[in-house]
Amino acid sequence: MARVSSIVTSFQAGELSPRLEGRIDLQKYSAGAQTLQNMVVFPQGGITRRPGTYYAGSSKGGGKIRLVPFEFSDEQAYVLEFGANYIRAFRNGTPLTEATKTITGITAANPAVVTASSHGFTNGDKVLINSVVGMTEVNNREFTVAGATTHTFELSGVNSSAFTAYGSAGTVGKIVEVTTTYTEAQVFEINFVQSADVIFLAHKDHEPAKLTRTTATSFTISDIDFVDGPYLDENITSTTLYASADTGSGITITASADLFTSADVGRFVRFREVLEVTYDEWAASTSYANNAFVRYNGHVYKHVTGSTQTSGNTPPVHTEGQEEYGALTWEYRHDDTGYVEITGFTSATVVTATVKEDDGGISVLPHNVVGSSNATAKWSLGAFGGDQGFPRAVAFYEERLYFAGTTGKPQSIFGSVTADFENHTPGTEDDAAINVTISSDQVNIIKHMIPGRFLQIMTSSAEFTLSGGTGTTAVTPTNLNVLRETTFGSGGVRPLRAGSSTIMIQKGGEKVKEVTFSLDTDGLVGRDLTVLGEHLARGGLTDMVWQQEPELILWFVRGDGTLIGLSYDPANNTIGWHQHPLGDSGVVESITAIPSGTEDQVYLSVKRTINSATVRHIVFMKSIYFNQNVGDAFYVDSGLTYDGAATTTITGLNHLEGKSVQILTDGSTHPDKTVSGGSVTLDRQASKVHIGLSYNSLVETLRLEAGADDGIAQGKIKRIHGITARFLDTVGAELGPDVNNLDRLPFRDSSMDMDTAVPLFNGDKEIFFPSGYENDAQVVIRQSQPLPMTIVAIMRRSNTFDA
């Protein structure tokens, strides 16, 4: 019989896959766990309880939503709520509203009537009420305006007869909302990228758009008004086009063969003429009749002096308007191109259009594309719209805005003019727009693009890079280099950058790849991050976000709505998975993160059933750290905090109506209560109360392997007879051999006052272990109270019985 003392010093490998339960030879085995539930791995090796989630609000009408970050700066960041045909925003943990109005009264009646002088609201507006004294039942709640007059309005469907009487104060603000045309399903397919106050949006069924923050409390959305492109390759067929006029709106474009459909409205058509064939070059000492055309240095000019005149020695060089050169006045007309936007569909051969202004400010078509006698085959159709669809991917790289992945050109990439993101004027100059198509042996639909050392292009079956060819050479229209790097294939989830790596979810949804640049191969290489915990990705991962502060964690949403975490700090040998089922079986549907102070604040959209209705709670994860004051520890889900004068009545809990809630009062546990009428009554007065849905945090060790007299301990009868758990900043824990046999550890001793909270504990807790004789010999530690728990080591004293 081997009598052994062993220690678990690290959980850096996280929850290990059942496929690894026999790999005691693996170095990660000694740093892993059988189960890590609602526990987060520290790079130092310990594990701590996942903090609770704070209720910020609910989605409009309870509908399914996607959360998107909008980060202007560390101090000005928003979470955008993308729902069916609308966008709303959250800032500082609360819905964004327009300027608030002061409330001077609320009736206790059915319906409740609010008085706010010159409020400006109209029926149907959504408003948020806060800071009311007395009738606190209305605070931090969204209402629909009805029966609006100049100074009053009703709270639609709200009976306040049983509310506390209105005392004083309060504010009301209209919730900021932007109308869109994205459906509920489409909001999850949008790709986006941000520059300062503008977020650019791409979806395969919608024109590229931009959402602009116009003030701190207002946003607008519009389709991008592109300049001169992008375009498909120039026509090589015999089909010709001509215009009815060279400038203006309502002109007609006529084709010699069927070309147009009604879907082409909004699409560009570009005309080009060969100047050397069409126009004489300007010459000195030459007589020019009025309205004569000449070319010089790639530009076309019209003589508009009014009579025949002879040129001097100075050629026209201006690029807009009219200028005098000696006796002649020359008007700049165009270079060799001009373009229109289709505004109406007449037939397959005729459309109406408006001549558009190019990047030089000129709205004129080439002279020799006007009229049927000047029909030309030198034309190009816009790359977006019509049978081409719209791009599904968007990214910034080297001061250009790139779009890619249209239906018609799924492998083509369109880059803007340098530092002019909406300008796609073609050309060969270094700063001209870029148009390139990936050449490969199969069709690779471009799903995403992400900037790094190169522009990384994620397609349905492979990963490519776009660069200027060598070293740090900038990309230009003439030096494009596209290389296939890896062949994983990307799914619908937007990749992200984590440190120096790109993190992507493989097309099957069940593998997470880390893509990095390798000096050895001078290219990109990938490794599977799910190999140690592949079971946690089973069912597919549908969303992800990178939290960089206070700890390095990749958060994922699994297909069944479970929150999955990956502590990702490869520099410190930490790649550890953990699972996080939310309280009351909450179903996570979307996740994002924005900076908040010195930390990244993780927001979740959580589907719940409340009072028989389906709702979506928008919540944010509280900080892991709570200033060493157990009264500030927040370990409930969809919770709220009351912080004020001592009271026994907690209101504002309508979002948890009918639910049993867990409560922490002034740092001490309190019996659970059921929310009724949006409130609960405490058994004792408290001034700081955290209240929300309960969840358990649990660690279960792997099968004990501490050796035996004749070799390994696996497959042999073992008995653990003593356990010492080393805790940090902890109050409360249960410990035992399995979840059905747990003993609560004492944290209060006789020296502590019974009417004060138990202080945070640092040190060892030793117990006699109620384990029998078994093969597995595992240890379970659980926290089921709304209190903190951090474990830094588990020491076991055991016997192994050799056969």
C-alpha positions, 0 to 999 in steps of 0.5 A: 500500500502506497501512502502518498501526499500530493498537491494540485498547484495549477489549473492552467490547462483548464477543463480537459477533454474526456479524451485525455482522461487516460493521458497521465503522461501529458504534462497538462494532466497535472494542471487540468481539471475534470470540470471547471464550472463558472470558474476562471483560470489565472495565468499564475495557476489558481482559479477564481469564481466568475463574477456575476452579471449586472442587468443593464436593460432588456432588448426592444420587445424582448426580440433576439439581438446582436451586440456590437461594440462602438469604441470611439475612445477608452472614455467614450464607448458604447454597446450597440443593440442590433435588432430587427430593423433597429439599432439602440445603444448602451453606455455606462451600463444603461440605455442611451437616451436623448437629453432628459427631462425633469419629472415633477409628478407621477400619479398612483393610478391606472394608467400612471401619468407622468408630468414633465414640462414640455417633454416633447415626447410622442405616443409610441416613444420608448422612454427610460425613467430614473432617480425618482424619490418615493415611487422607486418602482419606476426607476431604471425601467423602460416605458412606452409613451401614450396619451401625450400632451404638452406637459404630461404623458401616460405610461402605457399599460402601467397600473401604479395604484399600488406603487409607493407615492411619488415624492420628488425628483426623477428624470425621463429620457427618450431612448435613442433608436436608429431605424434600419432595414436589417432583419433579425437573422441578418444582424448576425451576418453583418460584418463591421469595422470602425474608424473614429465616429463611423462604423462601416457595415457590410452584408451580402444582401444590403448596400454597404452602410455606415453608422455615424455618431453625430453627438454623444447621444445621437447616431445616424445610418446611411448607405455609403455614397461611393465615388467612382467605383468599385467596378467589374472588369471593363466590357469585352463583349460587342454590347455597346452603350451610349448616353443621351446627355453628358451631364445632369440627372434623368438622362438615359443609357441605352444598350445594344443588347439586353443588359439591365434588370430592375435590381440595377437601380443604384448601380454605377456605369463607367464610360471610358474613351481613348483620348488619343483617338478622339481628340487632337492634342493641344498645340501652341500658335494654333487657331481654335474655333469656339467649342473646339475640344483638345486633350493635354496631359490626360485631360480634355478641355473645351474652348469657350472664349466665344470666337475663334482664337489662336493659342499662345505657348502655355497649355491648359493644365487646370482640373476644374472650371474655366481659366484664361490662357492668353486670348483663349478660355479653356473649360476643363471637361473630364479626363478619359472617363465619367460615370453615372448612377442608375436611378430608374429601370425602363427595360433590359436595354434602357435605364435612366441615370444621373451623372455623378461627380468624380474625385476631381469634382467634375460631373461630365461624361466623355464627349464621345459617348453621347448619342447613338452615333457614339455608342461605345463598348468601353464601359464597366458596370459597378461591382456592387448591386444588380446580379452582383449582390453586395460585399459580406466582408469589410476591413481596414488595412494600410489606410484603405477600406476594403470590401470583399465577397460579393455574390457575383465576385466571391473571390474579389477584393475591392480597396479604396483610394488611400485615406479616402475610404469611400473613393474607389476611382480606378488608376495605376497611381500608388494611391489609386483604388485596388481591385484584385481577384484571388486565383485558386483551384476552387471557389473560395467565398471571402467571409472575413478580412482582418488586418495584421502584418498582412491583410488576412483574408478568410474564405470558406475553405482557405486563408490568404494574405494580401500584401505589397509583395516584400517586407513592409512595402505598401500595397499599390494597384501594381504590386499586389501579392495574394498568397494562400497560407492555410486551408482551415476554412472560416465560418460565419463568426467574425475573427478577432485579434488577440495579442499578436495572433488571429483567432478564428472559428473553423468552418465547422464551428467546433474548432478554434484556430490560433493563426500566427506569423512564423519566421520559419515558414515566412508565412502564417501557421495555425494551431488548434486551441480546442485540442485540450477541451474539444468537448466544450466546443461541441455543438458549435461556437456562434460568437466570440470576444476578446477580453484583455483586461483585467485577465486575458480571456477569450469568451465564446457563445456555444450553440446551446447558449452556454457561455464558454471561456478560454484563459489565453495567455500563451506567453505564460503557458496558459491555455485553459478552457472553462464553462459558465452556465448562467443562473436560471438556465439563461441562454446566451445569444450574443457577446461583446466587450468595450473598455470601461475604466481600466478593464474590458467590460463583457456584455451578454444578451441572455434569453430568459423566460420571465413571468411566462414571457420570453425576454432578452436581458442585456447584462455586463459582467462585473469585475473579478476584483472588488477592493477587498470588501466582501460587501462589494462582491457581486456573484449573482446573474441578471442582478442589481445593487441597492446602495443607500439608506438602510431598508427592507424593501428592494424595488426595481426587480420587474425584470426578475418577476416571479423568480427566486433570487439570491441576496447578499446584504452588507456582505452577508448571505440572506435567505432567498426571496421570490420577486413579486410586483417587482420587489422583495422584502428583506428579513432585516434592514441593509444599506448595500444589497446585491440581488439576482439569480443564483449560480454555482461555481465548481471545480472537480479534479481529475482522477488521482495519479500519485503513483503506487508501490509497483508503478501507477495509481490508475485502475487501482483502489484508492482512498483520500483520507484528508484534504487541505484546500488553500484559498485566497480572498474567499468566504464560503465553500463546500468540499467533498468527493462528489457533488452529492456528498459535500460538506460546508467549510466553516469560515466564521470563528468564535472571535467574529461578531455574529452581526457582521459579515465574515471577512475575506479568508486567506490560507488553508482549510483542512478537513477529514475527507468522507471518501470511500475506497474507489478507483477515481479518488476525485475532489469537488469544491463548490461555491453556491452562495453569492460570495467570492472563492479563489483556490490556489492549491489542493493538497491530498493525503491518500492511500493506493492499494496495489493488486 
